[in-house]
Amino acid sequence: MKTLKALLLSTLIASALLPWNATAINRADFASLLGHGKPGTKMLSDNLPEELLVKSLLEVTQGQLQDALDTINQLLEAAPNFKLAYLVRGDLLMARAQQFQSFGNPAADSTATIADFQDEARKRIERHLAQQSPGNLPEPLWQLDPKQQYAIVVDTEKSRLYLYRNAGGEPKYVADYYVTIGKNGSEKKSEGDKRTPIGVYFAGSKLSRKLDAFYGDAAYPLSYPNEWDKRQGKSGSGIWLHGTPPTTYSRAPRASDGCVVIANPDLKSLAPILQSGNVPFIIANNLQWLEAQQELGKKDSLKKALERWRKDWQSQDTDHYLSHYSQQFSSDAAGSNSMNYESWAAEKRRIQASKPKVDISLSNISMFSYPGSSAPMAVVTFDQSYKSPYLDSQMRKRQYWIFENQHWKIIYEGAA
């Protein structure tokens, strides 16, 4: 017959929460996370509800049941609406009374609800046992422009939101948070499909109108559908980053109608960053983590392609200028004013026939690799200054570049 400790370890952690498909986690790994590793090492700060939850679960694996219960009680003092914590506390009390059978005591609740709690616990603890360092760069973040002080990247597979700050154009890790995504997962395509979109978006400023308590303390609209979504025929709207109801600390990993949902205290910590609006908000499925040098090749080649495009446009060398555009190019995401490559080329040849002297400069350039695209693609946004004898204009422009036949080509161009 299993001992109480073995029963908890095998049922609560090994089978119910952590179906590991990577290398086994040994006792030393747990000790390190609990702060019992090298002198002065402590990865859990004990002041955040998620970290207290993880600490409690890891204490279970060490056989420290009273410590685990004390940690859960500390958590519930900090976050009295954390339902998952109540479930773990109940299991620990039952275990102490020798009545523990399985995580969540399914007889007392629906199987689906327990499965949601198990999934949330798994996502949270896997974050703390993950092998990759959040200091590594998420693949989409290539370059931030000087006006973009922060950028947000969401990994739908991991139910995780990562915050990066702009350090001279290079993104630097700040923090990360657990989030909820759509009931049916990611890759939104149509209205009502209850999926979270994948792509490069921007978070607008906080909605000023009064919202139902369901949306928590605040809501920030995301720019779905973006230009590429519209070109792909994707529909739907009202995709927000928002909080949780007052009675709920967090929701299951897949529980929204497509929005990205975050605990109210975490949303509050992001509020100063989001208040300016227009914060890059990139949503990917199963993020790739890279060392700083790994993406230099494609990023640098795109920078060079952008500069060649500018120079060829400024020189009024129409053939070279048009060589930067894909045959699949469109000048607008949708609508009657959209130009395909042939009409775009004809218009440019007409305008540049007299070869007027022009001066073109680009500034405040951002570059983001586009997640989920079938071929390598990047979104480039910049401030453009165009001066000629007939026109002096300033505009914010966005281009989508696709890597085809070993060259970067523009597949979309329009106002940002």
TAZI-V30752 format. One record per run of one state. SS is the DSSP state (A for helix, B for strand, O for the rest). FROM is the first residue (numbers start at 1). TO is the last residue. Records with the same first field share a line. If there is no record, write none. Layout:
SS: FROM-TO / FROM-TO
//
This chain:
O: 1-3 / 16-26 / 34-48 / 62-64 / 79-82 / 97-105 / 109-110 / 130-136 / 139-140 / 144-149 / 156-159 / 168-169 / 183-185 / 187-195 / 197-198 / 207-212 / 216-218 / 223-226 / 232-239 / 243-253 / 257-259 / 263-263 / 275-278 / 285-288 / 291-295 / 315-317 / 323-324 / 331-339 / 355-357 / 370-376 / 389-391 / 405-406 / 416-416
A: 4-15 / 27-33 / 49-61 / 65-78 / 83-96 / 106-108 / 111-129 / 213-215 / 227-231 / 264-274 / 296-314 / 318-322 / 341-354
B: 137-138 / 141-143 / 150-155 / 160-167 / 170-182 / 186-186 / 196-196 / 199-206 / 219-222 / 240-242 / 254-256 / 260-262 / 279-284 / 289-290 / 325-330 / 340-340 / 358-369 / 377-388 / 392-404 / 407-415
//
